[in-house]
Amino acid sequence: MSITVKMTSDFICPWCLIGESRLFKAIEMLPEGIEVDVQWLPFELNPDMQKEGMNRKVYRSLKFGSWEKSQALDAHTVAAGKADGITFDYDRMEVTPNTLAAHRLSWLAAQEGRQREVVEGLLRAYFSKGRDIGDHDVLVEIACEAGLDEKSVRQFLESDGGTDSVRSLEASATAKAVQGVPHFDIEGITVTGAQRPEKLQQAILDAHTRKTRDLSVQHQA
């Protein structure tokens, strides 16, 4: 039996990277026989960000009141990431990007069965390499590394492909009162934030138990 986990996140959210890492640790902890299908859904932390992005130091200083406050928050995620084997290299980041194109690429990758590879490529590119994941050339490279066709991806990004689908998914998240990320929907069981693997594991087990019970009732009806 397969359990669907829908993870709503943004590619510039460090806690989303930590949450994703913990999700897959939780999946590894599951007993045999429980399969998990992970789907990534879009959320833009900066929906009004200019298309070319913004200098990260300027943006973060404006958002948090000072660069020092931003650095303190970064240090907190660096410390949290170490416990999960995640490296954040904030010194390499120059731009806070507009992530719409990245979400469109993620949507395309889902249609091609390569969403996890693309998502992880996007997260590594931004947090470990400081790359501008709002830049189409960077996105094409990530897509190619994930096994997608270079020409097709470039044509897709240069069009409006996937935009309506991404906007529809974002509207659905808003309708469900998703206000922060990461947000996990595990067969109707909600988990918010970068929770420990054990909590995510238990939510998956609870979803599996409930789904098994519901199927049994249906068969008896």
N, C-alpha and C positions, 0 to 999 in steps of 0.2 A: 504494500500500500504506500502511495506517495503522498507526502505532506507538502503543501505549497506554502512557501514563506515569501511574502512580498515585502521587500525592504525599500522604503522610501528614503532617499538620501540625496545629497549634493556632493559633487566631486571636490569641492574646496572645503568640506567640513572634516576636520581631523577626527572628530568623534565618530563620524561615519566610517572612516577607515578602521578605527579601533573596533567599532561595533561589528563591522563585516568580518574582521579577523576572529573575533570572539564567536560569531555565528558559526563559522566553519569549524572552530574548535568544538563547539557544542555538537555539531553534526557528527564529528569524529567520535564523540563520546556515546553516541546512540547505540543501542543494541542492534544486532544484525536483523535485517528484514524491514527496517524503516528507511524508506527512501525519501529524500528531500529535494524538492524542485525550488530553487531560489530565483526569484524575479526581482530586478531592480526597477524601481519607479522614480520618476523625476521630481525634484524639489529644488527651486532656486532660492538660495539665501539672499541673493541680490538681484531680484527680477528686473530692477530698473537700471542695472549696471550698463554703462555705455558699451557698445559692441566690441570696441577694441580693448576693453578692460581699463584698469586704472593702476597707477603706481601703488604698490602694496603699502609702502610706508605712509604715503599720504592718506590712502583710504583707511587704513587701520587706525591711524592717529585721529582722523576725523570721527570714526565710528566709536572708538573707545575713550576719546578724550585726550590721549597722549600716546606717543610711541612706547613709552616705558610701560604703560598699562598693557599694551598689545604684546610686548615682549614677555611680560609676566604671564599672560595667558598662554603664549606659545610655550613657555618653559613648563607650564603645567601639563600640556599635552605631550611634550617631549618625555617627561617623567612617566606619564601614564603609558605611553607607547613602548617604552623600554621593557616594561613588564610583559608586554605581548610580543616582543621581538620586532617592533616596528620602529623604523628610523624616520624622523622628521628632520629635514634639512632646511629650516626656514631662511638661513643665510643666502640660499641660492634663489629664493623667490623674489622676483622683481615686480611681478604683475599680479593683481587680483583680477582674474578673468571673468568675462561673461560666460556662463556655463551652458547656455542654451544649445550651442552647436555640439557640445560634448554629450548632452542628454539626447540630442537627435541621433548622434552616432551610436549611443548605447541602445536606443530604440531600434535602429537599423540592425545592429549586431544581434539583438534578440530575434529578429526575423530570420537571421542566418544561423542561429544556434551557436553564436560566439559571444554572447553577452558577458559572461563571467570573464573571459579573456580580455575583452575590451575594457570593462570596468576596472579590472585590476591594473591594466596598462595605464589607464587614465590616472588612477590614484598614485601609482608609482611615479609616473611622469611628473605629477605636480608636487607631491610631498617629499619624494626622495631626490628628484633631479631639478626641481624648481622650474619646470618647463611651463610655458604659457599654453594651457589646454583650451584656450579660446582661439588659438591660431590654427587655421585649417591645415597648414602644412604639418604641424605637430600632430594633429588629429589623424591625418592620413597615415603618417608613420606608425602611430599606435595601432591603427586599424590593420595595416599590413602585417605588423608583428603578430597580430591576433589571427591572421589567416584570411582577412578580407581582401577583395580585389581593389588595387590602388585606383584604377581608372573609375570604377563604379562608385567608390567612396568619394572621390574628389567631385565627381558630377553630382552626387547626392548632396554633399555639403554646400556646393555652389548654388544649388536650387533651394527651394523651400521644403524639400522632402522631409517628412516626419514632424514638421513643426505643429501641424494641427493635432497630431496624435499626442505629442508631448504636452501641448497646452490642455488637451482634454484630460490627460492623466493628472496633470497638476490641478485642474479644476475639481477632479474627483477627490483628490487629497484634501483640498480646501473644504469640500462638501462634507468630508468625514472628520473635519475639525483637526486635521494634522497641522500642528503649528510649529513643530520643531523636528529635527532629525538627528540621529537615525530613528526611524519608526518602523516597527516590525508588525506585520499582520500575519499571524500564523493560524490559518484556517479560522479566522474570526477572533482569535486570542491576540490581544494587543500588548506589545512590549515596547516601551519607549526608552530611548537613551542607550548608551553603550554599556549594557548590563553584562554581568559576569557570564561566562559560558554555561555555568550550572543553571542559571535562571533561564537562559534561552533553551537549554536542553530540556528542562522541566516543562516549559511551555510547549515544546514540540511533542513531548511524551503525552502531555494532557490533550493536545490536539489529536494525536493518534488514537488515544483511548476514546475520545468523544466520537471521532469519525468511525471507528470500529463499531462502537455501540449503535450509532445511527444507521450504519449499513445493516447491522444485525436486525434492527427493528424493521427496516424496510423489507428485508427478506422474509420476515415473519408475517408481514401484513398481507 
